[in-house]
Amino acid sequence: MLQRYCLYPFLFSSTTRLTICHSHTLFFLFIYLLVIFIFYGIGFFLALFINSTRTAGLVSSGFFMALLFTSEIVLPLDSLPGYVQQIAIIFPMSHSIEIMQMLWIGQLNWNESGSNMIYLFVFSVVLLILLWRVKIRWDA
């Protein structure tokens, strides 16, 4: 009965309490919405500097490919050159992928993924401040 309430029921045994399952599900949804906000904000921020749709398509495709290849989805980060690994730390996709993977398999802990969570929170706050200032400038 308990497992039907879980977002990912195969991670929990039948003795796991419902509150633990709901807290994991809520945290997963929170991180998921935070990641959506971050990438929506990056897209909006890029759109501020691009005047045509053709250029927007080229820039967004190039940026997406850079994010994809530096996020350990396509290649392991250890197999990339050192300078690419340093660049990957700047992009939020590698941090969000690691958190989502650890949360999905039920092995997310603060010691290993705390820096990634802090990075995502700080990045989202900085992005929100930047976008808020742009909005205020447009209104004035």
C-alpha positions, 0 to 999 in steps of 0.5 A: 500500500505504501509504495503507490504514494511514492514517486519512485517506489522501488527505492523503498521497502514496505517498512519505510514510513510514508513521511519519509517517502513524502519528504523525498518526493517533495525534495525531489520536486523542489530540486526539479523546480529549482533546476527548471527555474535556473535553466529558464532564467539562463534562457531568458538572460541569453534572450536579452542579448540576442536580437533575432530568432536565427541567432537565438537558435544558434546560441541556444543550441551551442550553449545546450551542447556545451552544457550537455557535454560538460554534465556527465550525460554524454561522457564521464567528466574524468575523461574530459581534459582538465580545462573542460572539467574546470569549465564544467564546474561553472555550469549548473547542469553538472551540479543538477544532474549529480543531485538528481541522480543521487536523489533518484537512487536514494543516496543523496547526503549532505557530505557528498552533494552539499556543495552542489546543493549550495551552488544551485541555491546561490546560482538561483539567487544570483540569477533572480537578482540579475533578472529582477534588476533587468525587469526594474530597468525595463519598467523605468 
